[in-house]
């Protein structure tokens, strides 16, 4: 049961990160209420990686590092719970 709950939380947060990244490509959409909600919960996590990995011109690689780290943390936690 705990395994399922934690897995669902990680999946939900990964989805929110994906929505945040895709939403950032559309400036008008980024001002919507939904995107403000998503940004409120995802930007603190993404900002950790933006401090470490500066953007390369228009290309920001920090979300890729954030996704990778989240998957790594999820794998470690779920392996421990098994």
Biopython code that builds the backbone (N, CA, C, O; Angstrom):
import numpy as np
from Bio.PDB.StructureBuilder import StructureBuilder

atoms = [
    (1, "UNK", "N", (0.821, -1.192, 0.000)),
    (1, "UNK", "CA", (0.000, 0.000, 0.000)),
    (1, "UNK", "C", (0.867, 1.259, 0.000)),
    (1, "UNK", "O", (0.649, 2.159, -0.811)),
    (2, "UNK", "N", (1.855, 1.331, 0.908)),
    (2, "UNK", "CA", (2.759, 2.480, 0.969)),
    (2, "UNK", "C", (3.552, 2.598, -0.323)),
    (2, "UNK", "O", (3.787, 3.703, -0.811)),
    (3, "UNK", "N", (3.962, 1.473, -0.877)),
    (3, "UNK", "CA", (4.681, 1.444, -2.153)),
    (3, "UNK", "C", (3.846, 2.114, -3.244)),
    (3, "UNK", "O", (4.352, 2.948, -3.994)),
    (4, "UNK", "N", (2.582, 1.750, -3.328)),
    (4, "UNK", "CA", (1.677, 2.300, -4.338)),
    (4, "UNK", "C", (1.480, 3.804, -4.143)),
    (4, "UNK", "O", (1.483, 4.551, -5.121)),
    (5, "UNK", "N", (1.312, 4.249, -2.930)),
    (5, "UNK", "CA", (1.094, 5.672, -2.650)),
    (5, "UNK", "C", (2.316, 6.493, -3.053)),
    (5, "UNK", "O", (2.189, 7.526, -3.711)),
    (6, "UNK", "N", (3.493, 6.030, -2.655)),
    (6, "UNK", "CA", (4.716, 6.768, -2.987)),
    (6, "UNK", "C", (4.953, 6.758, -4.495)),
    (6, "UNK", "O", (5.353, 7.772, -5.066)),
    (7, "UNK", "N", (4.714, 5.639, -5.133)),
    (7, "UNK", "CA", (4.857, 5.549, -6.581)),
    (7, "UNK", "C", (3.908, 6.528, -7.279)),
    (7, "UNK", "O", (4.298, 7.195, -8.238)),
    (8, "UNK", "N", (2.684, 6.613, -6.806)),
    (8, "UNK", "CA", (1.701, 7.531, -7.378)),
    (8, "UNK", "C", (2.112, 8.984, -7.167)),
    (8, "UNK", "O", (1.934, 9.810, -8.062)),
    (9, "UNK", "N", (2.655, 9.306, -6.006)),
    (9, "UNK", "CA", (3.117, 10.675, -5.742)),
    (9, "UNK", "C", (4.258, 11.057, -6.682)),
    (9, "UNK", "O", (4.270, 12.163, -7.223)),
    (10, "UNK", "N", (5.204, 10.163, -6.876)),
    (10, "UNK", "CA", (6.305, 10.450, -7.801)),
    (10, "UNK", "C", (5.799, 10.609, -9.228)),
    (10, "UNK", "O", (6.246, 11.499, -9.950)),
    (11, "UNK", "N", (4.879, 9.762, -9.634)),
    (11, "UNK", "CA", (4.320, 9.860, -10.984)),
    (11, "UNK", "C", (3.579, 11.176, -11.170)),
    (11, "UNK", "O", (3.706, 11.821, -12.211)),
    (12, "UNK", "N", (2.811, 11.574, -10.173)),
    (12, "UNK", "CA", (2.077, 12.831, -10.247)),
    (12, "UNK", "C", (3.033, 14.010, -10.339)),
    (12, "UNK", "O", (2.819, 14.919, -11.140)),
    (13, "UNK", "N", (4.084, 14.004, -9.529)),
    (13, "UNK", "CA", (5.038, 15.110, -9.557)),
    (13, "UNK", "C", (5.793, 15.147, -10.888)),
    (13, "UNK", "O", (6.075, 16.225, -11.412)),
    (14, "UNK", "N", (6.116, 13.990, -11.428)),
    (14, "UNK", "CA", (6.766, 13.934, -12.741)),
    (14, "UNK", "C", (5.850, 14.529, -13.800)),
    (14, "UNK", "O", (6.308, 15.261, -14.677)),
    (15, "UNK", "N", (4.573, 14.223, -13.725)),
    (15, "UNK", "CA", (3.598, 14.793, -14.659)),
    (15, "UNK", "C", (3.528, 16.311, -14.504)),
    (15, "UNK", "O", (3.474, 17.030, -15.502)),
    (16, "UNK", "N", (3.530, 16.807, -13.261)),
    (16, "UNK", "CA", (3.510, 18.255, -13.033)),
    (16, "UNK", "C", (4.757, 18.911, -13.622)),
    (16, "UNK", "O", (4.666, 19.993, -14.202)),
    (17, "UNK", "N", (5.906, 18.279, -13.482)),
    (17, "UNK", "CA", (7.132, 18.811, -14.084)),
    (17, "UNK", "C", (7.011, 18.874, -15.606)),
    (17, "UNK", "O", (7.426, 19.850, -16.232)),
    (18, "UNK", "N", (6.454, 17.848, -16.178)),
    (18, "UNK", "CA", (6.273, 17.821, -17.627)),
    (18, "UNK", "C", (5.336, 18.938, -18.081)),
    (18, "UNK", "O", (5.605, 19.613, -19.075)),
    (19, "UNK", "N", (4.247, 19.131, -17.361)),
    (19, "UNK", "CA", (3.312, 20.218, -17.676)),
    (19, "UNK", "C", (4.017, 21.568, -17.565)),
    (19, "UNK", "O", (3.802, 22.454, -18.392)),
    (20, "UNK", "N", (4.853, 21.725, -16.549)),
    (20, "UNK", "CA", (5.584, 22.978, -16.347)),
    (20, "UNK", "C", (6.536, 23.252, -17.496)),
    (20, "UNK", "O", (6.600, 24.375, -17.996)),
    (21, "UNK", "N", (7.273, 22.238, -17.918)),
    (21, "UNK", "CA", (8.239, 22.413, -19.006)),
    (21, "UNK", "C", (7.523, 22.731, -20.314)),
    (21, "UNK", "O", (7.902, 23.669, -21.015)),
    (22, "UNK", "N", (6.502, 21.966, -20.645)),
    (22, "UNK", "CA", (5.770, 22.212, -21.896)),
    (22, "UNK", "C", (5.038, 23.552, -21.837)),
    (22, "UNK", "O", (4.990, 24.281, -22.828)),
    (23, "UNK", "N", (4.473, 23.873, -20.683)),
    (23, "UNK", "CA", (3.775, 25.154, -20.529)),
    (23, "UNK", "C", (4.694, 26.348, -20.688)),
    (23, "UNK", "O", (4.250, 27.415, -21.111)),
    (24, "UNK", "N", (5.963, 26.191, -20.358)),
    (24, "UNK", "CA", (6.905, 27.303, -20.492)),
    (24, "UNK", "C", (7.175, 27.652, -21.953)),
    (24, "UNK", "O", (7.680, 28.737, -22.243)),
    (25, "UNK", "N", (6.850, 26.763, -22.863)),
    (25, "UNK", "CA", (7.035, 27.039, -24.282)),
    (25, "UNK", "C", (5.953, 27.968, -24.837)),
    (25, "UNK", "O", (6.113, 28.521, -25.925)),
    (26, "UNK", "N", (4.862, 28.142, -24.103)),
    (26, "UNK", "CA", (3.735, 28.950, -24.549)),
    (26, "UNK", "C", (3.516, 30.104, -23.574)),
    (26, "UNK", "O", (2.854, 29.928, -22.551)),
    (27, "UNK", "N", (4.060, 31.278, -23.877)),
    (27, "UNK", "CA", (4.006, 32.400, -22.924)),
    (27, "UNK", "C", (2.590, 32.767, -22.467)),
    (27, "UNK", "O", (2.397, 33.090, -21.295)),
    (28, "UNK", "N", (1.617, 32.727, -23.341)),
    (28, "UNK", "CA", (0.246, 33.080, -22.933)),
    (28, "UNK", "C", (-0.315, 32.058, -21.958)),
    (28, "UNK", "O", (-1.031, 32.413, -21.022)),
    (29, "UNK", "N", (0.008, 30.795, -22.175)),
    (29, "UNK", "CA", (-0.474, 29.731, -21.298)),
    (29, "UNK", "C", (0.212, 29.783, -19.938)),
    (29, "UNK", "O", (-0.372, 29.386, -18.930)),
    (30, "UNK", "N", (1.444, 30.269, -19.909)),
    (30, "UNK", "CA", (2.190, 30.288, -18.645)),
    (30, "UNK", "C", (1.584, 31.256, -17.632)),
    (30, "UNK", "O", (1.913, 31.186, -16.448)),
    (31, "UNK", "N", (0.712, 32.149, -18.070)),
    (31, "UNK", "CA", (0.058, 33.092, -17.156)),
    (31, "UNK", "C", (-1.287, 32.572, -16.648)),
    (31, "UNK", "O", (-1.958, 33.243, -15.864)),
    (32, "UNK", "N", (-1.673, 31.396, -17.089)),
    (32, "UNK", "CA", (-2.969, 30.849, -16.670)),
    (32, "UNK", "C", (-2.934, 30.410, -15.212)),
    (32, "UNK", "O", (-1.868, 30.219, -14.628)),
    (33, "UNK", "N", (-4.092, 30.259, -14.654)),
    (33, "UNK", "CA", (-4.220, 29.840, -13.259)),
    (33, "UNK", "C", (-3.614, 28.454, -13.023)),
    (33, "UNK", "O", (-2.961, 28.210, -12.008)),
    (34, "UNK", "N", (-3.840, 27.567, -13.970)),
    (34, "UNK", "CA", (-3.290, 26.212, -13.870)),
    (34, "UNK", "C", (-1.766, 26.251, -13.827)),
    (34, "UNK", "O", (-1.146, 25.580, -13.003)),
    (35, "UNK", "N", (-1.167, 27.038, -14.716)),
    (35, "UNK", "CA", (0.296, 27.086, -14.766)),
    (35, "UNK", "C", (0.884, 27.770, -13.535)),
    (35, "UNK", "O", (1.975, 27.406, -13.098)),
    (36, "UNK", "N", (0.197, 28.736, -12.978)),
    (36, "UNK", "CA", (0.673, 29.345, -11.734)),
    (36, "UNK", "C", (0.657, 28.310, -10.611)),
    (36, "UNK", "O", (1.571, 28.273, -9.787)),
    (37, "UNK", "N", (-0.375, 27.472, -10.575)),
    (37, "UNK", "CA", (-0.464, 26.397, -9.591)),
    (37, "UNK", "C", (0.693, 25.412, -9.776)),
    (37, "UNK", "O", (1.376, 25.056, -8.816)),
    (38, "UNK", "N", (0.901, 24.983, -11.003)),
    (38, "UNK", "CA", (1.965, 24.022, -11.304)),
    (38, "UNK", "C", (3.330, 24.629, -10.979)),
    (38, "UNK", "O", (4.179, 23.961, -10.389)),
    (39, "UNK", "N", (3.544, 25.878, -11.356)),
    (39, "UNK", "CA", (4.829, 26.543, -11.104)),
    (39, "UNK", "C", (5.095, 26.672, -9.607)),
    (39, "UNK", "O", (6.237, 26.541, -9.166)),
    (40, "UNK", "N", (4.069, 26.922, -8.842)),
    (40, "UNK", "CA", (4.231, 27.069, -7.395)),
    (40, "UNK", "C", (4.832, 25.801, -6.777)),
    (40, "UNK", "O", (5.642, 25.879, -5.853)),
    (41, "UNK", "N", (4.436, 24.656, -7.285)),
    (41, "UNK", "CA", (4.901, 23.389, -6.716)),
    (41, "UNK", "C", (6.147, 22.826, -7.396)),
    (41, "UNK", "O", (6.853, 22.012, -6.802)),
    (42, "UNK", "N", (6.426, 23.241, -8.618)),
    (42, "UNK", "CA", (7.566, 22.659, -9.319)),
    (42, "UNK", "C", (8.790, 23.573, -9.388)),
    (42, "UNK", "O", (9.916, 23.080, -9.460)),
    (43, "UNK", "N", (8.595, 24.876, -9.367)),
    (43, "UNK", "CA", (9.732, 25.790, -9.506)),
    (43, "UNK", "C", (10.780, 25.658, -8.403)),
    (43, "UNK", "O", (11.970, 25.742, -8.708)),
    (44, "UNK", "N", (10.406, 25.456, -7.140)),
    (44, "UNK", "CA", (11.469, 25.288, -6.135)),
    (44, "UNK", "C", (12.397, 24.111, -6.451)),
    (44, "UNK", "O", (13.608, 24.208, -6.253)),
    (45, "UNK", "N", (11.841, 23.017, -6.935)),
    (45, "UNK", "CA", (12.656, 21.856, -7.302)),
    (45, "UNK", "C", (13.496, 22.156, -8.547)),
    (45, "UNK", "O", (14.686, 21.844, -8.585)),
    (46, "UNK", "N", (12.876, 22.759, -9.559)),
    (46, "UNK", "CA", (13.607, 23.077, -10.786)),
    (46, "UNK", "C", (14.707, 24.103, -10.542)),
    (46, "UNK", "O", (15.757, 24.051, -11.183)),
    (47, "UNK", "N", (14.477, 25.032, -9.623)),
    (47, "UNK", "CA", (15.472, 26.074, -9.346)),
    (47, "UNK", "C", (16.759, 25.503, -8.766)),
    (47, "UNK", "O", (17.828, 26.084, -8.952)),
    (48, "UNK", "N", (16.674, 24.384, -8.073)),
    (48, "UNK", "CA", (17.878, 23.718, -7.568)),
    (48, "UNK", "C", (18.806, 23.392, -8.735)),
    (48, "UNK", "O", (20.016, 23.603, -8.649)),
    (49, "UNK", "N", (18.249, 22.887, -9.803)),
    (49, "UNK", "CA", (19.045, 22.478, -10.959)),
    (49, "UNK", "C", (19.444, 23.667, -11.818)),
    (49, "UNK", "O", (20.499, 23.647, -12.452)),
    (50, "UNK", "N", (18.610, 24.704, -11.847)),
    (50, "UNK", "CA", (18.953, 25.906, -12.619)),
    (50, "UNK", "C", (20.151, 26.628, -12.013)),
    (50, "UNK", "O", (20.893, 27.298, -12.731)),
    (51, "UNK", "N", (20.348, 26.501, -10.711)),
    (51, "UNK", "CA", (21.516, 27.105, -10.068)),
    (51, "UNK", "C", (22.795, 26.368, -10.440)),
    (51, "UNK", "O", (23.864, 26.971, -10.533)),
    (52, "UNK", "N", (22.680, 25.063, -10.650)),
    (52, "UNK", "CA", (23.850, 24.230, -10.941)),
    (52, "UNK", "C", (24.147, 24.173, -12.445)),
    (52, "UNK", "O", (25.309, 24.172, -12.851)),
    (53, "UNK", "N", (23.100, 24.126, -13.264)),
    (53, "UNK", "CA", (23.261, 23.985, -14.711)),
    (53, "UNK", "C", (22.718, 25.244, -15.389)),
    (53, "UNK", "O", (21.508, 25.381, -15.566)),
    (54, "UNK", "N", (23.600, 26.151, -15.762)),
    (54, "UNK", "CA", (23.120, 27.376, -16.413)),
    (54, "UNK", "C", (22.586, 27.077, -17.811)),
    (54, "UNK", "O", (23.036, 26.127, -18.451)),
    (55, "UNK", "N", (21.628, 27.876, -18.294)),
    (55, "UNK", "CA", (21.099, 27.664, -19.647)),
    (55, "UNK", "C", (22.186, 27.888, -20.707)),
    (55, "UNK", "O", (23.067, 28.732, -20.544)),
    (56, "UNK", "N", (22.104, 27.131, -21.768)),
    (56, "UNK", "CA", (23.013, 27.286, -22.901)),
    (56, "UNK", "C", (22.271, 28.050, -23.996)),
    (56, "UNK", "O", (21.726, 27.447, -24.921)),
    (57, "UNK", "N", (22.255, 29.350, -23.889)),
    (57, "UNK", "CA", (21.473, 30.168, -24.821)),
    (57, "UNK", "C", (19.994, 29.952, -24.560)),
    (57, "UNK", "O", (19.508, 30.203, -23.457)),
    (58, "UNK", "N", (19.284, 29.487, -25.570)),
    (58, "UNK", "CA", (17.850, 29.220, -25.436)),
    (58, "UNK", "C", (17.576, 27.824, -24.872)),
    (58, "UNK", "O", (16.432, 27.500, -24.554)),
    (59, "UNK", "N", (18.596, 27.014, -24.749)),
    (59, "UNK", "CA", (18.440, 25.635, -24.300)),
    (59, "UNK", "C", (18.711, 25.519, -22.800)),
    (59, "UNK", "O", (19.807, 25.826, -22.331)),
    (60, "UNK", "N", (17.714, 25.081, -22.067)),
    (60, "UNK", "CA", (17.837, 24.895, -20.624)),
    (60, "UNK", "C", (17.813, 23.394, -20.327)),
    (60, "UNK", "O", (16.789, 22.732, -20.495)),
    (61, "UNK", "N", (18.946, 22.878, -19.889)),
    (61, "UNK", "CA", (19.060, 21.442, -19.625)),
    (61, "UNK", "C", (18.684, 21.062, -18.198)),
    (61, "UNK", "O", (18.650, 19.879, -17.861)),
    (62, "UNK", "N", (18.403, 22.044, -17.366)),
    (62, "UNK", "CA", (18.093, 21.750, -15.967)),
    (62, "UNK", "C", (16.851, 20.871, -15.790)),
    (62, "UNK", "O", (16.847, 20.034, -14.888)),
    (63, "UNK", "N", (15.795, 21.014, -16.603)),
    (63, "UNK", "CA", (14.661, 20.089, -16.436)),
    (63, "UNK", "C", (15.028, 18.626, -16.687)),
    (63, "UNK", "O", (14.479, 17.728, -16.049)),
    (64, "UNK", "N", (15.956, 18.389, -17.615)),
    (64, "UNK", "CA", (16.376, 17.000, -17.856)),
    (64, "UNK", "C", (17.071, 16.433, -16.628)),
    (64, "UNK", "O", (16.850, 15.280, -16.259)),
    (65, "UNK", "N", (17.905, 17.240, -16.001)),
    (65, "UNK", "CA", (18.580, 16.802, -14.780)),
    (65, "UNK", "C", (17.560, 16.590, -13.662)),
    (65, "UNK", "O", (17.691, 15.662, -12.864)),
    (66, "UNK", "N", (16.546, 17.451, -13.606)),
    (66, "UNK", "CA", (15.506, 17.320, -12.587)),
    (66, "UNK", "C", (14.716, 16.024, -12.785)),
    (66, "UNK", "O", (14.439, 15.313, -11.819)),
    (67, "UNK", "N", (14.354, 15.717, -14.032)),
    (67, "UNK", "CA", (13.640, 14.463, -14.313)),
    (67, "UNK", "C", (14.504, 13.259, -13.955)),
    (67, "UNK", "O", (14.035, 12.318, -13.314)),
    (68, "UNK", "N", (15.754, 13.293, -14.367)),
    (68, "UNK", "CA", (16.659, 12.176, -14.091)),
    (68, "UNK", "C", (16.821, 11.966, -12.585)),
    (68, "UNK", "O", (16.760, 10.836, -12.101)),
    (69, "UNK", "N", (17.026, 13.052, -11.853)),
    (69, "UNK", "CA", (17.203, 12.952, -10.401)),
    (69, "UNK", "C", (15.943, 12.431, -9.721)),
    (69, "UNK", "O", (16.018, 11.618, -8.800)),
    (70, "UNK", "N", (14.802, 12.898, -10.174)),
    (70, "UNK", "CA", (13.542, 12.443, -9.590)),
    (70, "UNK", "C", (13.355, 10.946, -9.812)),
    (70, "UNK", "O", (12.922, 10.228, -8.911)),
    (71, "UNK", "N", (13.683, 10.481, -11.012)),
    (71, "UNK", "CA", (13.560, 9.049, -11.302)),
    (71, "UNK", "C", (14.549, 8.237, -10.469)),
    (71, "UNK", "O", (14.226, 7.143, -10.008)),
    (72, "UNK", "N", (15.734, 8.766, -10.280)),
    (72, "UNK", "CA", (16.742, 8.087, -9.473)),
    (72, "UNK", "C", (16.288, 7.985, -8.016)),
    (72, "UNK", "O", (16.388, 6.923, -7.401)),
    (73, "UNK", "N", (15.798, 9.076, -7.480)),
    (73, "UNK", "CA", (15.308, 9.084, -6.095)),
    (73, "UNK", "C", (14.123, 8.131, -5.938)),
    (73, "UNK", "O", (14.028, 7.396, -4.955)),
    (74, "UNK", "N", (13.228, 8.156, -6.918)),
    (74, "UNK", "CA", (12.083, 7.248, -6.881)),
    (74, "UNK", "C", (12.547, 5.799, -6.875)),
    (74, "UNK", "O", (12.050, 4.988, -6.093)),
    (75, "UNK", "N", (13.482, 5.479, -7.728)),
    (75, "UNK", "CA", (13.984, 4.104, -7.791)),
    (75, "UNK", "C", (14.624, 3.663, -6.486)),
    (75, "UNK", "O", (14.420, 2.534, -6.038)),
    (76, "UNK", "N", (15.386, 4.541, -5.884)),
    (76, "UNK", "CA", (16.037, 4.210, -4.614)),
    (76, "UNK", "C", (14.997, 3.981, -3.515)),
    (76, "UNK", "O", (15.058, 2.989, -2.789)),
    (77, "UNK", "N", (14.054, 4.900, -3.402)),
    (77, "UNK", "CA", (13.032, 4.783, -2.341)),
    (77, "UNK", "C", (12.168, 3.542, -2.548)),
    (77, "UNK", "O", (11.898, 2.807, -1.597)),
    (78, "UNK", "N", (11.740, 3.309, -3.769)),
    (78, "UNK", "CA", (10.867, 2.154, -4.023)),
    (78, "UNK", "C", (11.623, 0.833, -3.858)),
    (78, "UNK", "O", (11.028, -0.169, -3.462)),
    (79, "UNK", "N", (12.917, 0.819, -4.154)),
    (79, "UNK", "CA", (13.721, -0.383, -3.935)),
    (79, "UNK", "C", (13.840, -0.668, -2.434)),
    (79, "UNK", "O", (13.756, -1.819, -2.007)),
    (80, "UNK", "N", (14.032, 0.369, -1.655)),
    (80, "UNK", "CA", (14.116, 0.201, -0.199)),
    (80, "UNK", "C", (12.796, -0.335, 0.359)),
    (80, "UNK", "O", (12.799, -1.168, 1.265)),
    (81, "UNK", "N", (11.681, 0.134, -0.173)),
    (81, "UNK", "CA", (10.374, -0.291, 0.327)),
    (81, "UNK", "C", (10.014, -1.726, -0.048)),
    (81, "UNK", "O", (9.179, -2.350, 0.608)),
    (82, "UNK", "N", (10.623, -2.235, -1.068)),
    (82, "UNK", "CA", (10.322, -3.616, -1.480)),
    (82, "UNK", "C", (10.902, -4.544, -0.532)),
    (82, "UNK", "O", (10.766, -5.757, -0.693)),
]
sb = StructureBuilder()
sb.init_structure("model")
sb.init_model(0)
sb.init_chain("A")
sb.init_seg("    ")
for serial, (resi, resn, name, xyz) in enumerate(atoms, 1):
    if name == "N":
        sb.init_residue(resn, " ", resi, " ")
    sb.init_atom(name, np.array(xyz, "f"), 0.0, 1.0, " ", f" {name:<3s}", serial, name[0])
structure = sb.get_structure()
